[in-house]
Each structure stands twice: as C-alpha cells, then as structure tokens.
Amino acid sequence: MSKIVEFQLKQEHIPLIQLLKFVGVASSGSDASMLVEENQVLCNGIIETRKRYKVKDGDVISTLKHEIRVKK
C-alpha cells in the first residue's frame, strides 16, 4: 500500500526531483534522479523520464511506496 502525501504548491510548479527530495521520497537529489532514471516514477499514471519535469497543480506523482497529490 502506498503512503499518500498531500503537497501544497506555493508557486506555479516545482521540478520533479526537487519534489521527491522535499517530501522525503528520496534522501538526496542524486537518489531522486536515480528513481527517475530507473523508470520508478509515474506522473498521472505515466512513466516520467524527465528529471526536471515541472510538477503543477493537480498532478499525482507515484512511486512504489508513495503517492504525492499536488494542490495549489
């Protein structure tokens, strides 16, 4: 079962690897990058391969153990 995290966006967007690090999915930027490189991150149900993807309001970011719901 995935841990669900609600993330309050304070700007227009946040880079994907920064979000993963900020909410604790990854302990560092390099760990976050590795998750993306290994196709372990989904954005709205689709594998996301862009480390700098601009996560915005309404996006749902998923890994094996986490689901991050982004709200503005």
C-alpha positions as CSV (number, residue, x, y, z in Angstrom):
1,M,0.0,0.0,0.0
2,S,1.3,3.5,-0.9
3,K,1.7,6.3,1.6
4,I,-0.4,9.2,0.4
5,V,1.2,12.7,0.8
6,E,-0.7,15.9,0.0
7,F,1.8,18.6,-1.2
8,Q,0.7,22.3,-1.1
9,L,2.3,24.1,-4.1
10,K,3.3,27.7,-3.3
11,Q,4.4,28.6,-6.8
12,E,3.4,27.7,-10.4
13,H,5.5,24.5,-10.4
14,I,8.3,22.5,-8.8
15,P,10.9,20.4,-10.5
16,L,10.2,16.6,-10.1
17,I,13.5,15.7,-8.4
18,Q,13.2,18.6,-6.0
19,L,9.7,17.5,-5.1
20,L,10.8,13.9,-4.5
21,K,13.6,15.1,-2.2
22,F,11.4,17.7,-0.4
23,V,8.6,15.2,0.6
24,G,11.2,12.6,1.7
25,V,10.7,10.0,-1.1
26,A,14.4,10.4,-1.9
27,S,17.1,11.4,0.6
28,S,19.1,13.4,-1.9
29,G,18.9,14.9,-5.4
30,S,21.0,12.0,-6.8
31,D,18.7,9.4,-5.2
32,A,15.7,11.3,-6.8
33,S,17.5,11.3,-10.2
34,M,18.1,7.6,-9.9
35,L,14.5,6.9,-9.3
36,V,13.5,8.8,-12.4
37,E,16.3,7.2,-14.5
38,E,15.1,3.7,-13.4
39,N,11.6,4.4,-14.5
40,Q,10.2,4.2,-11.0
41,V,8.3,7.5,-11.0
42,L,4.9,7.9,-12.6
43,C,3.2,11.3,-13.3
44,N,-0.6,10.9,-13.6
45,G,-0.2,7.2,-14.3
46,I,2.5,7.5,-17.0
47,I,6.2,6.8,-16.5
48,E,8.0,10.2,-16.2
49,T,11.6,10.2,-17.6
50,R,12.3,14.0,-17.3
51,K,14.1,14.8,-14.0
52,R,13.2,18.5,-14.4
53,Y,9.5,17.9,-15.2
54,K,7.5,20.8,-13.9
55,V,5.1,19.3,-11.4
56,K,2.0,21.5,-11.3
57,D,-1.4,21.8,-9.5
58,G,-3.4,18.6,-10.0
59,D,-0.5,16.3,-10.8
60,V,-0.3,12.9,-9.0
61,I,3.3,11.6,-8.6
62,S,3.6,7.9,-7.7
63,T,6.4,5.6,-6.8
64,L,6.2,2.0,-5.4
65,K,5.7,3.3,-1.8
66,H,4.4,6.9,-2.2
67,E,1.6,8.8,-3.9
68,I,2.1,12.6,-3.9
69,R,-1.0,14.7,-4.7
70,V,-0.1,18.2,-5.7
71,K,-2.5,21.0,-4.9
72,K,-2.2,24.8,-5.3
